């Protein structure tokens, strides 16, 4: 699963959105995946339920969250969506987030060995959160993803399939 390709094929980049709660922010991140048929609507419910039970386990770094749930919670195919918020939302642990990169993975293996390295590569870029927040177009987001493709985290990964 190629991050850039998945975002393009699912038409799942949304920039400058507004959310009044973390739940609404997660919904905004999941909506493009539902619209593209990558996940069923109950995938959103599964993320909310697991967040309420375990806390926001998918906040990967300050300002950034990767909402996701188990494959059996309604994932039809591997996909990503990417949204930015104009104002941060605060999660139950007090952490604020403005960038959400939602993941739908059909297996745990895809999640850990293909999705996570691409996400690390992107967010390892210098000032990645600020640069992503500043993006005004889908092309700008895709250019940053392209910039991240030389990361050592991606060595040996087959991202063409």
C-alpha positions as CSV (number, residue, x, y, z in Angstrom):
1,X,0.0,0.0,0.0
2,X,1.5,3.2,-1.2
3,X,0.6,6.3,0.9
4,X,0.7,8.7,-2.0
5,X,-1.2,6.4,-4.4
6,X,-3.8,5.6,-1.7
7,X,-4.5,9.2,-1.0
8,X,-4.9,10.0,-4.7
9,X,-7.0,6.9,-5.6
10,X,-9.4,7.5,-2.7
11,X,-9.5,11.3,-3.3
12,X,-9.0,11.4,0.5
13,X,-7.1,14.6,1.2
14,X,-9.1,17.4,2.9
15,X,-7.4,20.6,4.1
16,X,-8.4,23.4,6.4
17,X,-11.4,21.7,8.1
18,X,-13.0,22.7,11.3
19,X,-14.0,20.3,14.1
20,X,-15.5,21.1,17.5
21,X,-14.4,17.8,19.2
22,X,-11.9,15.0,18.7
23,X,-14.8,12.8,17.7
24,X,-15.8,15.1,14.9
25,X,-12.2,15.3,13.8
26,X,-12.0,11.5,13.6
27,X,-15.3,11.5,11.6
28,X,-13.8,14.0,9.2
29,X,-10.8,11.8,8.7
30,X,-12.8,8.6,8.2
31,X,-15.5,10.1,5.9
32,X,-13.3,10.0,2.8
33,X,-12.6,6.4,3.4
34,X,-16.3,5.6,3.7
35,X,-17.1,7.7,0.6
36,X,-14.5,5.7,-1.4
37,X,-15.7,2.4,-0.2
38,X,-12.5,1.5,1.6
39,X,-14.3,1.1,5.0
40,X,-17.8,0.6,6.2
41,X,-19.5,3.4,8.3
42,X,-19.1,1.3,11.4
43,X,-15.3,1.7,11.2
44,X,-15.8,5.1,12.7
45,X,-17.8,3.7,15.6
46,X,-15.0,1.1,16.3
47,X,-12.4,3.9,16.5
48,X,-14.5,5.9,18.9
49,X,-15.3,2.9,21.1
50,X,-11.6,1.8,21.3
51,X,-10.5,5.4,22.0
52,X,-13.0,5.6,24.8
53,X,-11.8,2.3,26.2
54,X,-8.0,2.6,25.7
55,X,-7.5,6.4,25.2
56,X,-6.1,8.0,22.1
57,X,-3.5,5.3,21.3
58,X,-3.1,6.6,17.8
59,X,-1.6,10.0,18.7
60,X,1.9,9.3,17.3
61,X,3.5,12.7,18.0
62,X,2.6,16.2,19.1
63,X,0.0,17.6,16.7
64,X,-0.6,14.3,14.8
65,X,-3.0,11.4,15.1
66,X,-3.4,8.2,13.0
67,X,-7.0,7.1,13.8
68,X,-7.5,3.4,13.0
69,X,-9.2,0.3,14.3
70,X,-8.9,-3.4,13.8
71,X,-9.3,-4.8,10.2
72,X,-12.4,-6.7,11.1
73,X,-14.1,-3.5,12.2
74,X,-15.2,-2.7,8.6
75,X,-12.1,-2.4,6.5
76,X,-12.8,-3.4,2.9
77,X,-9.4,-2.5,1.4
78,X,-6.1,-0.8,2.4
79,X,-6.4,3.0,2.3
80,X,-5.3,6.3,3.9
81,X,-7.0,9.6,4.3
82,X,-5.3,12.9,5.3
83,X,-6.9,15.9,6.9
84,X,-5.7,19.2,8.5
85,X,-7.7,21.3,10.9
86,X,-7.6,25.1,11.2
87,X,-7.8,24.8,15.0
88,X,-6.6,21.9,17.1
89,X,-8.9,19.4,18.8
90,X,-8.1,18.2,22.3
91,X,-8.2,14.5,23.1
92,X,-9.1,12.9,26.5
93,X,-5.4,12.9,27.5
94,X,-5.1,16.6,26.9
95,X,-3.1,16.3,23.7
96,X,-3.9,18.6,20.8
97,X,-4.0,17.5,17.2
98,X,-4.3,19.4,13.9
99,X,-3.2,16.7,11.4
100,X,-5.0,13.4,11.1
101,X,-3.8,10.6,8.8
102,X,-6.5,7.9,9.0
103,X,-5.5,4.3,8.2
104,X,-7.6,1.4,7.0
105,X,-5.5,-1.8,6.9
106,X,-6.8,-5.2,5.9
107,X,-4.2,-6.9,8.2
108,X,-2.0,-6.2,11.1
109,X,1.0,-7.0,8.9
110,X,0.1,-4.2,6.4
111,X,-0.3,-1.9,9.4
112,X,3.1,-2.5,10.9
113,X,5.3,-3.3,8.0
114,X,4.0,-1.1,5.2
115,X,1.8,1.7,6.6
116,X,3.8,2.7,9.7
117,X,7.2,3.1,7.9
118,X,5.6,5.5,5.4
119,X,4.1,7.5,8.1
120,X,7.3,7.7,10.1
121,X,9.1,8.8,6.9
122,X,6.7,11.6,6.3
123,X,6.6,12.9,9.9
124,X,10.4,12.6,10.2
125,X,10.7,15.5,7.7
126,X,11.9,18.7,9.4
127,X,9.0,20.7,10.7
128,X,6.6,18.1,9.2
129,X,3.5,19.2,11.2
130,X,3.9,22.9,10.5
131,X,4.6,22.2,6.8
132,X,1.6,19.9,6.5
133,X,-0.6,22.4,8.3
134,X,0.5,25.0,5.8
135,X,-0.5,22.9,2.7
136,X,-3.2,24.6,0.7
137,X,-3.6,22.0,-2.0
138,X,-3.6,18.2,-2.5
139,X,-0.5,18.7,-4.7
140,X,1.4,20.3,-1.8
141,X,0.6,17.3,0.5
142,X,1.7,14.8,-2.2
143,X,4.9,16.8,-2.8
144,X,5.8,16.4,0.9
145,X,5.1,12.7,0.7
146,X,7.3,12.5,-2.3
147,X,10.0,14.3,-0.4
148,X,9.8,11.6,2.3
149,X,10.3,8.7,0.0
150,X,14.1,8.6,0.4
151,X,13.8,7.9,4.1
152,X,15.9,5.0,5.5
153,X,12.6,3.7,7.0
154,X,11.4,2.9,3.5
155,X,14.5,0.9,2.4
156,X,13.4,-2.5,1.1
157,X,9.7,-1.8,1.0
158,X,7.8,-2.5,-2.2
159,X,5.5,0.5,-2.4
160,X,4.6,0.0,-6.0
161,X,2.0,-2.7,-5.3
